[in-house]
Amino acid sequence: MTAFVQNNMKAANQKGCVKPAAPIIYGKFAVCFATFGGPHIGVGEARPMTLWLRSAIEHLGFIVLDEWH
């Protein structure tokens, strides 16, 4: 999933979709979610990935409505 997002961000950047100061594109919404497995630290394992994904999506101008873990 990380490689997928990185590749799409590179493509979006090359097309000029990633703009300085990440202006909001009204009407474009997203929700970020991440799953986690194992008994280790639970949501603490999923949260960094969700924040990274949120950052990538916001750089494209989307409004992130929520994060789910």
C-alpha atoms as an extended CHARMM CRD file, in Angstrom:
* protein
*
        69  EXT
         1         1  MET       CA              0.0000000000        0.0000000000        0.0000000000  PROA      1               0.0000000000
         2         2  THR       CA              2.8570000000        2.3530000000        0.7980000000  PROA      2               0.0000000000
         3         3  ALA       CA              4.3880000000        1.8450000000       -2.6530000000  PROA      3               0.0000000000
         4         4  PHE       CA              0.9620000000        2.3830000000       -4.2790000000  PROA      4               0.0000000000
         5         5  VAL       CA              0.4750000000        5.7220000000       -2.4990000000  PROA      5               0.0000000000
         6         6  GLN       CA              4.0600000000        6.8290000000       -3.2100000000  PROA      6               0.0000000000
         7         7  ASN       CA              3.7630000000        5.9780000000       -6.9050000000  PROA      7               0.0000000000
         8         8  ASN       CA              0.4580000000        7.8160000000       -7.1960000000  PROA      8               0.0000000000
         9         9  MET       CA              1.8640000000       10.8420000000       -5.3780000000  PROA      9               0.0000000000
        10        10  LYS       CA              4.8150000000       10.9400000000       -7.7970000000  PROA      10              0.0000000000
        11        11  ALA       CA              2.4450000000       10.7470000000      -10.7570000000  PROA      11              0.0000000000
        12        12  ALA       CA              0.2230000000       13.4690000000       -9.2890000000  PROA      12              0.0000000000
        13        13  ASN       CA              3.2620000000       15.6710000000       -8.6890000000  PROA      13              0.0000000000
        14        14  GLN       CA              4.4400000000       15.2100000000      -12.2780000000  PROA      14              0.0000000000
        15        15  LYS       CA              0.9610000000       16.2030000000      -13.5190000000  PROA      15              0.0000000000
        16        16  GLY       CA              1.0600000000       19.3420000000      -11.3520000000  PROA      16              0.0000000000
        17        17  CYS       CA             -1.6660000000       18.1750000000       -8.9760000000  PROA      17              0.0000000000
        18        18  VAL       CA              0.4930000000       18.7030000000       -5.8820000000  PROA      18              0.0000000000
        19        19  LYS       CA              0.5820000000       22.4580000000       -5.3440000000  PROA      19              0.0000000000
        20        20  PRO       CA              2.4760000000       24.6510000000       -2.8670000000  PROA      20              0.0000000000
        21        21  ALA       CA              0.5490000000       25.1470000000        0.3850000000  PROA      21              0.0000000000
        22        22  ALA       CA             -1.8300000000       22.3040000000       -0.6470000000  PROA      22              0.0000000000
        23        23  PRO       CA             -4.9230000000       24.3630000000       -1.5140000000  PROA      23              0.0000000000
        24        24  ILE       CA             -8.2340000000       22.6570000000       -0.7310000000  PROA      24              0.0000000000
        25        25  ILE       CA            -10.2650000000       21.3760000000       -3.6590000000  PROA      25              0.0000000000
        26        26  TYR       CA            -13.8420000000       21.8020000000       -2.4770000000  PROA      26              0.0000000000
        27        27  GLY       CA            -16.0380000000       18.7740000000       -3.0490000000  PROA      27              0.0000000000
        28        28  LYS       CA            -13.1220000000       16.3080000000       -2.7410000000  PROA      28              0.0000000000
        29        29  PHE       CA            -13.3490000000       14.2910000000        0.4790000000  PROA      29              0.0000000000
        30        30  ALA       CA            -11.5220000000       11.2870000000        1.9070000000  PROA      30              0.0000000000
        31        31  VAL       CA            -11.4750000000        9.0800000000        4.9840000000  PROA      31              0.0000000000
        32        32  CYS       CA             -8.2150000000        7.4440000000        6.1060000000  PROA      32              0.0000000000
        33        33  PHE       CA             -8.2020000000        4.0730000000        7.7720000000  PROA      33              0.0000000000
        34        34  ALA       CA             -5.6280000000        1.5320000000        8.8130000000  PROA      34              0.0000000000
        35        35  THR       CA             -5.9280000000       -1.9060000000       10.3120000000  PROA      35              0.0000000000
        36        36  PHE       CA             -3.5520000000       -3.5170000000       12.7480000000  PROA      36              0.0000000000
        37        37  GLY       CA             -2.9290000000       -7.0330000000       13.8270000000  PROA      37              0.0000000000
        38        38  GLY       CA             -1.3680000000       -8.6630000000       16.7750000000  PROA      38              0.0000000000
        39        39  PRO       CA             -1.4470000000       -7.9420000000       20.4710000000  PROA      39              0.0000000000
        40        40  HSD       CA              1.5230000000       -5.5840000000       20.5020000000  PROA      40              0.0000000000
        41        41  ILE       CA              0.5240000000       -1.9530000000       20.9240000000  PROA      41              0.0000000000
        42        42  GLY       CA             -2.8070000000       -1.8800000000       19.1010000000  PROA      42              0.0000000000
        43        43  VAL       CA             -3.8760000000        1.4140000000       17.6030000000  PROA      43              0.0000000000
        44        44  GLY       CA             -0.3720000000        2.7860000000       18.2090000000  PROA      44              0.0000000000
        45        45  GLU       CA              0.7470000000        0.5860000000       15.3240000000  PROA      45              0.0000000000
        46        46  ALA       CA             -1.9300000000        1.8660000000       12.9400000000  PROA      46              0.0000000000
        47        47  ARG       CA             -1.8740000000        5.5710000000       13.7910000000  PROA      47              0.0000000000
        48        48  PRO       CA              1.4770000000        6.4780000000       12.1260000000  PROA      48              0.0000000000
        49        49  MET       CA              0.3610000000        4.9170000000        8.8410000000  PROA      49              0.0000000000
        50        50  THR       CA             -2.9730000000        6.7110000000        8.9910000000  PROA      50              0.0000000000
        51        51  LEU       CA             -1.2680000000       10.0570000000        9.6130000000  PROA      51              0.0000000000
        52        52  TRP       CA              1.1320000000        9.4470000000        6.7170000000  PROA      52              0.0000000000
        53        53  LEU       CA             -1.7650000000        8.5730000000        4.4100000000  PROA      53              0.0000000000
        54        54  ARG       CA             -3.7070000000       11.6340000000        5.5720000000  PROA      54              0.0000000000
        55        55  SER       CA             -0.7310000000       13.8520000000        4.7780000000  PROA      55              0.0000000000
        56        56  ALA       CA             -0.4510000000       12.4310000000        1.2570000000  PROA      56              0.0000000000
        57        57  ILE       CA             -4.1730000000       12.9010000000        0.5920000000  PROA      57              0.0000000000
        58        58  GLU       CA             -4.1960000000       16.4460000000        1.9640000000  PROA      58              0.0000000000
        59        59  HSD       CA             -1.2760000000       17.3450000000       -0.3290000000  PROA      59              0.0000000000
        60        60  LEU       CA             -3.6340000000       16.5650000000       -3.2110000000  PROA      60              0.0000000000
        61        61  GLY       CA             -6.1700000000       19.0730000000       -1.8700000000  PROA      61              0.0000000000
        62        62  PHE       CA             -8.6890000000       16.6270000000       -0.4300000000  PROA      62              0.0000000000
        63        63  ILE       CA            -10.5290000000       17.3460000000        2.8180000000  PROA      63              0.0000000000
        64        64  VAL       CA             -9.9720000000       14.4040000000        5.1660000000  PROA      64              0.0000000000
        65        65  LEU       CA            -13.1530000000       13.9050000000        7.1440000000  PROA      65              0.0000000000
        66        66  ASP       CA            -11.9250000000       11.3390000000        9.6480000000  PROA      66              0.0000000000
        67        67  GLU       CA             -9.3670000000        8.6940000000       10.5550000000  PROA      67              0.0000000000
        68        68  TRP       CA            -10.3800000000        5.1740000000       11.5420000000  PROA      68              0.0000000000
        69        69  HSD       CA             -8.2070000000        2.5770000000       13.2280000000  PROA      69              0.0000000000
